[in-house]
Amino acid sequence: TDRDRFIVTTGEEKKKYLNKAISRMLEQQMNEREILIEKNPHSIELIDGKKEEYSFIINPINVKGDVVGLVIILSTSDAIGETDEKIAVVMADFLSKHIEE
């Protein structure tokens, strides 16, 4: 995401979220500047007014001390694992460096 909306999506959920405004919950997660991991399906509101069940990782993208967006990994069928956690960190770091340039 960027600070306001979902800017890139893949997989089955692509049409559901692409270009949609992010929820207040996601905005709050940006302000907290911490990675959020829910390894088993849990209710989450990605778009205001619509709760769904996912296992997920939400990792802020930090650029020069400012959070500019989030990397979000969702799963409807599998538990989130250590590999998924590492992927989210690598993606956020890559995007941070790319945006910084």
C-alpha positions in Angstrom: 0.0 0.0 0.0 0.9 3.6 0.0 -0.4 5.9 2.8 -3.9 5.9 1.3 -4.7 2.9 -0.9 -3.7 -0.5 -2.2 -1.4 0.1 -5.1 -0.2 -3.4 -6.0 -2.0 -6.7 -5.4 -1.6 -10.2 -6.7 -3.4 -13.5 -6.5 -7.1 -14.2 -5.9 -7.7 -11.0 -3.9 -6.3 -8.7 -6.6 -9.6 -7.2 -7.8 -11.0 -7.0 -4.3 -8.4 -4.6 -3.0 -6.5 -2.9 -5.9 -6.9 0.9 -5.8 -9.3 0.7 -2.8 -8.7 3.0 0.2 -7.0 1.3 3.2 -8.8 1.0 6.5 -8.4 3.1 9.6 -6.9 0.0 11.2 -4.1 -0.1 8.6 -3.5 3.6 9.0 -3.1 3.0 12.7 -0.7 0.2 12.0 1.5 2.6 10.0 1.5 5.0 12.9 2.6 2.2 15.3 5.6 1.4 12.9 5.7 -2.2 14.0 5.3 -5.5 12.1 2.0 -7.2 12.9 1.9 -11.0 12.5 -1.2 -13.2 12.9 -0.1 -16.8 12.1 -3.5 -18.3 12.1 -6.8 -17.0 10.6 -7.9 -13.9 12.4 -10.5 -11.2 11.6 -9.0 -8.1 10.0 -10.5 -5.0 8.4 -8.4 -4.1 5.4 -11.1 -1.9 3.9 -13.3 0.1 6.3 -16.6 -1.7 7.0 -15.4 -5.1 5.7 -13.9 -7.7 8.0 -12.4 -10.9 6.7 -10.5 -13.9 8.0 -6.9 -14.2 7.1 -3.5 -15.2 8.4 -1.4 -12.1 7.7 1.8 -10.1 8.0 1.6 -6.3 7.9 5.0 -4.7 7.7 5.6 -0.9 7.4 7.8 0.5 4.7 10.1 3.1 6.3 11.8 5.7 4.2 14.2 8.1 6.1 12.1 7.7 9.3 8.7 8.1 7.7 6.3 5.3 7.0 5.2 5.5 3.4 3.1 2.4 3.1 2.7 -1.3 4.1 3.7 -4.7 2.7 0.8 -7.0 3.5 0.9 -10.8 3.0 -2.5 -12.6 3.4 -3.4 -16.2 3.5 -6.8 -17.8 3.6 -5.8 -21.4 3.8 -2.3 -21.7 5.2 -0.8 -20.5 8.4 1.8 -17.8 8.1 5.3 -19.1 8.5 8.9 -17.9 9.1 9.6 -17.8 5.4 6.6 -15.5 4.9 7.9 -13.2 7.7 11.3 -13.0 6.0 9.7 -12.2 2.6 7.7 -9.4 4.1 10.9 -7.9 5.7 12.9 -8.2 2.5 10.1 -6.7 0.4 9.7 -3.7 2.8 13.5 -3.2 2.9 13.7 -3.4 -0.9 10.9 -0.9 -1.4 12.3 1.4 1.2 15.6 1.6 -0.6 14.0 1.9 -4.0 11.7 4.8 -2.9 14.6 6.5 -1.1 16.6 6.8 -4.4 
